[in-house]
Amino acid sequence: MSAFAQDISSTEFDQVVVDGSKHNLVLVDFWAPWCGPCRALTPVLERLAQAYQGKFVLAKVNSDENQELARQYAVRSIPNVKAFVDGKLVDEFLGALPESAVRAFIDRLLPTPAELLRREAAASVAAGDPQRALSLLSDASALEPHNDAVKADRVDILLDLGRADEARETAARLSPLAQKDARIAQSLARLQLANDGENADDLATLEARVRAHPEDLDSRLAAAKLYVSQQQFEPALEHLLEITRRDRKFGDDSGRKTMLAVFDLLGGDHEIVNRYRRLLAAALH
Protein backbone atom coordinates (compact mmCIF):
# COMPACT_ATOMS: atom_id res chain seq x y z
CA MET A 1 0.00 0.00 0.00
CA SER A 2 1.46 3.37 -1.03
CA ALA A 3 1.37 6.56 1.01
CA PHE A 4 -1.19 7.89 -1.46
CA ALA A 5 -3.67 4.98 -1.36
CA GLN A 6 -5.36 3.30 1.58
CA ASP A 7 -8.23 0.99 2.48
CA ILE A 8 -10.80 2.73 4.66
CA SER A 9 -14.11 1.92 6.32
CA SER A 10 -17.02 4.08 7.39
CA THR A 11 -15.13 4.83 10.61
CA GLU A 12 -12.35 6.69 8.80
CA PHE A 13 -14.45 8.09 5.94
CA ASP A 14 -15.11 11.56 7.33
CA GLN A 15 -11.50 12.12 8.34
CA VAL A 16 -9.85 10.72 5.21
CA VAL A 17 -12.38 11.78 2.59
CA VAL A 18 -14.51 14.68 3.80
CA ASP A 19 -11.84 16.48 5.84
CA GLY A 20 -8.97 15.32 3.63
CA SER A 21 -10.59 16.69 0.49
CA LYS A 22 -10.42 20.19 1.94
CA HIS A 23 -6.68 20.01 1.29
CA ASN A 24 -6.40 17.56 -1.60
CA LEU A 25 -8.46 15.85 -4.28
CA VAL A 26 -9.70 12.51 -2.88
CA LEU A 27 -10.93 9.66 -5.09
CA VAL A 28 -13.05 7.01 -3.39
CA ASP A 29 -13.02 3.61 -5.09
CA PHE A 30 -16.09 1.59 -4.12
CA TRP A 31 -15.26 -2.05 -4.94
CA ALA A 32 -15.90 -5.64 -3.79
CA PRO A 33 -13.75 -8.82 -3.89
CA TRP A 34 -16.16 -10.66 -6.25
CA CYS A 35 -16.20 -7.80 -8.81
CA GLY A 36 -14.12 -8.59 -11.92
CA PRO A 37 -14.04 -5.02 -13.32
CA CYS A 38 -12.94 -3.82 -9.86
CA ARG A 39 -9.89 -6.10 -10.06
CA ALA A 40 -9.03 -4.41 -13.36
CA LEU A 41 -9.61 -0.81 -12.23
CA THR A 42 -8.12 -0.77 -8.73
CA PRO A 43 -4.53 -1.45 -9.87
CA VAL A 44 -4.88 1.40 -12.39
CA LEU A 45 -5.99 3.76 -9.63
CA GLU A 46 -3.18 2.62 -7.33
CA ARG A 47 -0.61 3.06 -10.08
CA LEU A 48 -1.84 6.58 -10.83
CA ALA A 49 -1.93 7.51 -7.13
CA GLN A 50 1.76 6.62 -6.98
CA ALA A 51 2.54 8.38 -10.28
CA TYR A 52 0.81 11.61 -9.23
CA GLN A 53 2.84 11.65 -5.99
CA GLY A 54 0.25 13.13 -3.64
CA LYS A 55 -1.67 15.34 -6.06
CA PHE A 56 -4.66 13.18 -5.15
CA VAL A 57 -5.40 10.57 -2.47
CA LEU A 58 -7.03 7.23 -3.25
CA ALA A 59 -9.40 5.84 -0.61
CA LYS A 60 -10.65 2.29 -1.27
CA VAL A 61 -13.95 1.20 0.26
CA ASN A 62 -15.12 -2.42 0.26
CA SER A 63 -18.81 -1.87 -0.47
CA ASP A 64 -19.78 -5.31 0.91
CA GLU A 65 -18.26 -4.48 4.30
CA ASN A 66 -19.53 -0.88 4.29
CA GLN A 67 -23.03 -1.20 2.90
CA GLU A 68 -24.48 1.73 4.82
CA LEU A 69 -21.76 4.00 3.41
CA ALA A 70 -22.42 2.67 -0.08
CA ARG A 71 -26.14 3.41 0.33
CA GLN A 72 -25.39 6.90 1.67
CA TYR A 73 -23.47 7.71 -1.51
CA ALA A 74 -25.91 5.97 -3.86
CA VAL A 75 -23.51 3.25 -5.01
CA ARG A 76 -25.72 1.02 -7.19
CA SER A 77 -23.06 -0.71 -9.26
CA ILE A 78 -19.32 -1.18 -8.94
CA PRO A 79 -16.65 -0.18 -9.54
CA ASN A 80 -17.85 3.33 -8.74
CA VAL A 81 -15.23 6.04 -8.26
CA LYS A 82 -16.38 9.24 -6.59
CA ALA A 83 -14.32 12.44 -6.44
CA PHE A 84 -14.39 14.77 -3.42
CA VAL A 85 -13.17 18.38 -3.31
CA ASP A 86 -13.60 20.79 -0.38
CA GLY A 87 -15.58 18.21 1.56
CA LYS A 88 -18.13 17.66 -1.24
CA LEU A 89 -18.81 15.03 -3.87
CA VAL A 90 -18.08 16.79 -7.17
CA ASP A 91 -17.89 14.04 -9.82
CA GLU A 92 -17.84 10.29 -10.38
CA PHE A 93 -17.53 7.52 -12.96
CA LEU A 94 -18.73 3.93 -13.24
CA GLY A 95 -16.96 0.90 -14.63
CA ALA A 96 -13.37 -0.03 -15.40
CA LEU A 97 -12.22 2.85 -17.59
CA PRO A 98 -8.90 2.64 -19.44
CA GLU A 99 -5.94 4.40 -17.81
CA SER A 100 -6.02 7.30 -20.28
CA ALA A 101 -9.66 8.04 -19.41
CA VAL A 102 -8.94 7.85 -15.67
CA ARG A 103 -6.02 10.26 -16.13
CA ALA A 104 -8.29 12.68 -17.98
CA PHE A 105 -10.86 12.44 -15.16
CA ILE A 106 -8.19 13.20 -12.54
CA ASP A 107 -6.54 16.02 -14.50
CA ARG A 108 -9.86 17.80 -14.94
CA LEU A 109 -10.35 17.89 -11.16
CA LEU A 110 -6.84 18.84 -10.05
CA PRO A 111 -6.26 22.47 -9.04
CA THR A 112 -4.81 24.77 -11.69
CA PRO A 113 -1.59 26.73 -11.03
CA ALA A 114 -3.76 29.76 -10.24
CA GLU A 115 -5.76 27.75 -7.71
CA LEU A 116 -2.55 26.62 -6.03
CA LEU A 117 -1.52 30.28 -5.73
CA ARG A 118 -4.94 31.03 -4.20
CA ARG A 119 -4.35 28.38 -1.56
CA GLU A 120 -0.89 29.73 -0.84
CA ALA A 121 -2.41 33.21 -0.51
CA ALA A 122 -4.96 31.89 1.98
CA ALA A 123 -2.15 30.35 4.01
CA SER A 124 -0.34 33.70 3.97
CA VAL A 125 -3.45 35.46 5.30
CA ALA A 126 -3.73 32.85 8.06
CA ALA A 127 -0.06 33.45 8.89
CA GLY A 128 -0.65 37.20 9.20
CA ASP A 129 0.96 38.26 5.92
CA PRO A 130 -1.80 39.85 3.78
CA GLN A 131 0.68 41.75 1.61
CA ARG A 132 2.28 38.53 0.43
CA ALA A 133 -1.22 37.14 -0.14
CA LEU A 134 -2.08 40.10 -2.39
CA SER A 135 1.13 39.53 -4.36
CA LEU A 136 0.29 35.85 -4.83
CA LEU A 137 -3.23 36.72 -5.97
CA SER A 138 -1.79 39.16 -8.50
CA ASP A 139 0.28 36.28 -9.90
CA ALA A 140 -2.83 34.10 -9.97
CA SER A 141 -4.77 36.80 -11.85
CA ALA A 142 -1.97 37.02 -14.42
CA LEU A 143 -2.39 33.29 -15.07
CA GLU A 144 -6.20 33.36 -15.08
CA PRO A 145 -7.45 36.93 -15.68
CA HIS A 146 -11.10 35.85 -15.62
CA ASN A 147 -10.95 33.82 -12.39
CA ASP A 148 -13.64 35.40 -10.19
CA ALA A 149 -12.60 33.45 -7.09
CA VAL A 150 -9.16 35.07 -7.19
CA LYS A 151 -10.75 38.51 -7.44
CA ALA A 152 -13.14 37.77 -4.56
CA ASP A 153 -10.22 36.69 -2.37
CA ARG A 154 -8.51 39.98 -3.19
CA VAL A 155 -11.68 41.91 -2.25
CA ASP A 156 -11.76 40.21 1.16
CA ILE A 157 -8.10 40.96 1.92
CA LEU A 158 -8.40 44.60 0.83
CA LEU A 159 -11.46 45.01 3.06
CA ASP A 160 -9.55 43.49 5.98
CA LEU A 161 -6.85 46.11 5.36
CA GLY A 162 -9.41 48.93 5.23
CA ARG A 163 -8.77 49.60 1.55
CA ALA A 164 -12.41 49.73 0.45
CA ASP A 165 -11.81 51.81 -2.69
CA GLU A 166 -9.32 49.27 -4.05
CA ALA A 167 -11.73 46.48 -3.13
CA ARG A 168 -14.45 48.20 -5.18
CA GLU A 169 -12.11 48.52 -8.16
CA THR A 170 -11.41 44.78 -7.96
CA ALA A 171 -15.08 43.89 -7.56
CA ALA A 172 -15.94 45.94 -10.64
CA ARG A 173 -13.92 43.45 -12.69
CA LEU A 174 -16.00 40.45 -11.58
CA SER A 175 -18.08 38.75 -14.25
CA PRO A 176 -21.86 39.43 -14.32
CA LEU A 177 -22.59 35.88 -13.12
CA ALA A 178 -20.14 35.98 -10.21
CA GLN A 179 -22.72 36.86 -7.56
CA LYS A 180 -24.54 33.58 -8.19
CA ASP A 181 -21.65 31.91 -6.37
CA ALA A 182 -22.47 31.95 -2.64
CA ARG A 183 -18.82 32.46 -1.64
CA ILE A 184 -18.41 35.45 -3.96
CA ALA A 185 -21.79 36.84 -2.90
CA GLN A 186 -20.49 36.99 0.66
CA SER A 187 -17.43 38.98 -0.44
CA LEU A 188 -19.64 41.42 -2.34
CA ALA A 189 -21.92 41.71 0.68
CA ARG A 190 -18.92 42.62 2.84
CA LEU A 191 -17.99 45.25 0.28
CA GLN A 192 -21.48 46.73 0.21
CA LEU A 193 -21.49 46.91 3.99
CA ALA A 194 -17.99 48.34 4.29
CA ASN A 195 -17.59 51.56 6.24
CA ASP A 196 -16.53 54.19 3.72
CA GLY A 197 -14.93 56.35 6.36
CA GLU A 198 -17.26 59.18 5.41
CA ASN A 199 -19.07 59.06 8.75
CA ALA A 200 -16.74 59.17 11.72
CA ASP A 201 -19.52 59.15 14.34
CA ASP A 202 -19.60 56.33 16.85
CA LEU A 203 -22.66 54.21 17.63
CA ALA A 204 -23.64 56.18 20.71
CA THR A 205 -23.72 59.41 18.71
CA LEU A 206 -25.67 57.85 15.85
CA GLU A 207 -28.21 56.19 18.17
CA ALA A 208 -28.73 59.47 20.06
CA ARG A 209 -29.33 61.22 16.76
CA VAL A 210 -31.87 58.58 15.69
CA ARG A 211 -33.73 58.82 19.01
CA ALA A 212 -33.95 62.60 18.65
CA HIS A 213 -34.85 62.43 14.95
CA PRO A 214 -36.36 59.04 14.00
CA GLU A 215 -36.71 60.23 10.42
CA ASP A 216 -32.89 60.63 10.07
CA LEU A 217 -32.36 57.71 7.70
CA ASP A 218 -28.75 58.60 6.94
CA SER A 219 -27.88 58.09 10.60
CA ARG A 220 -29.87 54.86 10.70
CA LEU A 221 -27.95 53.50 7.70
CA ALA A 222 -24.60 54.54 9.16
CA ALA A 223 -25.51 52.90 12.48
CA ALA A 224 -26.58 49.72 10.71
CA LYS A 225 -23.24 49.43 8.92
CA LEU A 226 -21.34 50.04 12.15
CA TYR A 227 -23.38 47.34 13.89
CA VAL A 228 -22.53 44.91 11.07
CA SER A 229 -18.81 45.74 11.40
CA GLN A 230 -19.13 44.70 15.05
CA GLN A 231 -21.11 41.57 14.10
CA GLN A 232 -24.20 42.87 15.90
CA PHE A 233 -26.61 41.86 13.16
CA GLU A 234 -30.02 42.17 14.84
CA PRO A 235 -29.80 45.90 15.68
CA ALA A 236 -28.38 46.47 12.19
CA LEU A 237 -31.34 44.70 10.59
CA GLU A 238 -33.79 46.57 12.82
CA HIS A 239 -32.47 49.91 11.53
CA LEU A 240 -32.52 48.71 7.93
CA LEU A 241 -36.05 47.39 8.30
CA GLU A 242 -37.18 50.74 9.70
CA ILE A 243 -35.56 52.55 6.77
CA THR A 244 -37.49 50.29 4.38
CA ARG A 245 -40.75 50.92 6.21
CA ARG A 246 -40.27 54.69 6.25
CA ASP A 247 -38.99 55.31 2.72
CA ARG A 248 -38.43 52.66 0.04
CA LYS A 249 -36.84 55.28 -2.22
CA PHE A 250 -34.23 56.41 0.29
CA GLY A 251 -30.72 55.99 -1.12
CA ASP A 252 -32.00 54.03 -4.11
CA ASP A 253 -33.76 51.51 -1.85
CA SER A 254 -30.76 51.28 0.48
CA GLY A 255 -32.74 49.81 3.37
CA ARG A 256 -33.88 46.72 1.46
CA LYS A 257 -30.67 46.30 -0.56
CA THR A 258 -28.48 46.52 2.53
CA MET A 259 -30.69 43.99 4.32
CA LEU A 260 -30.16 41.60 1.41
CA ALA A 261 -26.41 42.15 1.68
CA VAL A 262 -26.55 41.20 5.38
CA PHE A 263 -28.55 38.08 4.43
CA ASP A 264 -25.82 37.12 1.93
CA LEU A 265 -23.16 37.72 4.55
CA LEU A 266 -24.87 35.49 7.11
CA GLY A 267 -26.00 32.76 4.71
CA GLY A 268 -29.52 31.71 3.83
CA ASP A 269 -29.95 29.14 6.62
CA HIS A 270 -29.19 31.50 9.51
CA GLU A 271 -32.08 31.85 12.00
CA ILE A 272 -31.81 35.66 12.00
CA VAL A 273 -32.01 35.68 8.20
CA ASN A 274 -35.18 33.56 8.17
CA ARG A 275 -36.84 35.83 10.71
CA TYR A 276 -35.94 39.10 9.03
CA ARG A 277 -36.84 37.82 5.58
CA ARG A 278 -40.38 37.39 6.87
CA LEU A 279 -40.36 40.86 8.45
CA LEU A 280 -39.01 42.38 5.24
CA ALA A 281 -41.66 40.67 3.17
CA ALA A 282 -44.35 42.02 5.48
CA ALA A 283 -42.90 45.55 5.27
CA LEU A 284 -42.87 45.40 1.47
CA HIS A 285 -46.43 44.15 1.17
N, C-alpha and C positions, 0 to 999 in steps of 0.2 A: 504493500500500500504506500503510495507516494504522499508527500506532505500536502499535495494539492487535491487529493481524493480520499474520501473516507466513507465507511458504512455508518449510517446513523439510524436511530429509531425515533419514535414520536417524542421520547424524553429529551433528545438533543435538538429536535427540529427548530424550535424557536431560537435557540442560541446560535446554531450553526447557519441556519438558512435565513430566518427573518432578521435577526440582529446582524449576522455576518454580511448580508447583502446591502447593508447600509455603508459598507466600506469596499465591497467587491462584488462583482457579478457572481451569483451562485446558480449552478445548474443542478437540479434535483432529478436523478434518474430513478424512476419507479420501475422495478423489475421483479421477477420471481424466478426461482431455480428451474422450474419446468418450462420456461419460455424460451424457445429457440431463437427468435429474433433478438431477445435480450442478450443472449450469449454472444451474438454477433456485434451488437451495438456497444455494450459496456466496455470491451477492450479498446474500441475506438475513442470513447470518451476519456478513458484513463490515459491513453496515449497522448491525446490532445491536452489534457490537464497538465501532464508533465512537460509537453512541448511549449505550452504558453507560460510556464514558470510563474504561476501565481496571479496571472491576469484574470483568471476565474477559478472558482472552487467547485469541485464536483462532490455532491453529496448523494450517496446511493441508498435508496430506501427499498427494502424487501416488502413489497405490497402485501404478500401473504401474512407476514408477521406484524404488519402495521395497517390493518384493514381500516381502522377508524380514520387514520391520517389519509389513506387513499380515498376514502369517501369524502372527507373534508375538502379535498382538492379535485374532486370529480374525476378520478382516474377510472376510466371505464374499459380501457384496453392498454396493454403494455407491449413493448416499452413505451413509456410516456415521459418525456423530458420537459421539465418546467423551469423557466428562467425567472429568477428573482432579482430585483434591483430596488434599493432603498426600502427594503422591507415588504415589497409588493410583488405579486405575480404579474409579469409583464409580457410573457410570450411562452410558447410551448410548441413541441412537435411530437408526432406519433410515429412509431415504426422505426425500423433499422435503416436510417438514412446512410448513404455513402459518406466517407470522410470529408469529401469536398463540400457536401451540402451542410454537414455539421459545422465545418469551419466557417462557412458563410453565415450560418445562424449565429455563431459566437461573435464573429467580427462585427455583425450588425448591432450587437448589444453592448460591445465594449465601449468605454468612454473614449471620446475623441481627445486629441492633444489639448484642445481648448477646455474641455471638461476637466482634464487633469489639472490644468492651471487654476480653474475655478476651485477645485478641492484644496489645492495648495493655498489659495487666497483665503479660503475659509479657515484653514489651520493657522494662517498668519493672524487673522482677526482674533481667533481664540487665544493666541499667544500674546496678544496686545500690540500687534504691529500692523495697524490699518494702512499705513503708508506703503509698506511692502505689498499688502493685499491689493491696493489700488494699482500698483505697478504690474502685478501679475495679471490683473483683470484687463489692463491695457494690452498686454501681450496676447491674452485670450481673444480680445476683440479684434486684434490685427489678424488672427488666424480665422476667426468666424465673425465677420462684421455684423451679421444679421442674427446673432445669438442673443435672444431676449433675456435669457436667464443670466448671462454675464452682465448685461446692462442693469438688470434688477438688483444683482448683488452690489454693483457699484452705487446704485441709488441708496441702498441701505447703509453702506459704509459712509457715504457723504453725509447722510442725515445724522449718523452717529457722531460725526465730526462737526456738526452744526453748519455744514456748507450746503444749505437748502437750494441756493440759486444754481450751483453746479449740479445738484441732484435733479433739478427740474430740466436742465439742459440735457442731461442723460436720458431722462424719462421721455423727453420729446422725440427721441430717436427710436423708441420702442415701436414695434409693428402694431397695426390697428387691432389685431387679434390677441395681442399679448395679455390683455386684462382678463381674458377667459381662463387663463391659468391662475389657479387659486393662490399659488405662491407669489406670482407677480402682482396679483391684485392686492395682496397684503402690503407689498412694497409701495405701490401707488397710493394705497390708503394712508400709509405713514407719511408720504410726501404731501398729500392733501391736508393732513392734519398738522403738518410741521408748523412750528412757531416761526413766523417770518421775521421776528425781531422788531416789527413795527410798533408793537404795543408792549411797553416795558412795565406796565402795571402788574402788581401781584394779585393773587386771588382775593385777598381780603379787600383790596381797593375795588376790584371789579364787582365783587358780590355786594359791597356797600352801594356802589353806583346802581346796580340792578334793583336793589331794595328801594332806593330813593326814586328810581325812574324805571319801572318795570318795562316800559316801552323801548328802552335803550338796547336795541338788538345787537349793535356793534359790540357792546360790553358783554352781552350774553355769549356771542360767538367767540370772543377772545377768552372768556372764562372757560367755555367748553373745551377749547383747544388746550388750555393750560391743564385742565383736569385730565384730559387724555394723556398729556405728556407725563403726568404723575400716576398714570394707570388707575385713575378714579373714574371709571366709565359711567356709572349710574348718574352722578351729578352732571356729567358732560351731556349725557343723552337727555336728561331732564331739560337742560337749557336749550338744546337743539330742538326738542319736541315743542317747547314753548315758542321758539322762533317760528316754527312751521305753523303752529296754531294762529299766531298773531299776524304773520305776513308771509304768504307763500312766495311773493315776488322779491322779498328782501335778499339782496346779494345774489341775484339770479338763482333763487331757490336754495340758498346756502344751508338753511336749516335741514331740509330733507337730504340734500346731497352729502352733507357732512355726516348725518346719521348713517347713511349708507356706507360711507367710508369707515366709520367705526365698526359697523357690522362686518365689513370685509376684514378689518384688522383682527377682530375677535374670532371670526370663523362662524359659519352658519349654524353650528350645533350648540353654540354657547347659550346657556339659559337666559342671560340678559338680552341677547339678540332676539330670541324667540318672544320674550315679553315685550320688548320695545318695537318689534315689527308689528305686533298686534296694536299697540298704542298709536303707532304711526299710521297704520291703515285706518284706524278710527278717526284720527285727526284729519286725514285727507278726504274722508267720505262722510 
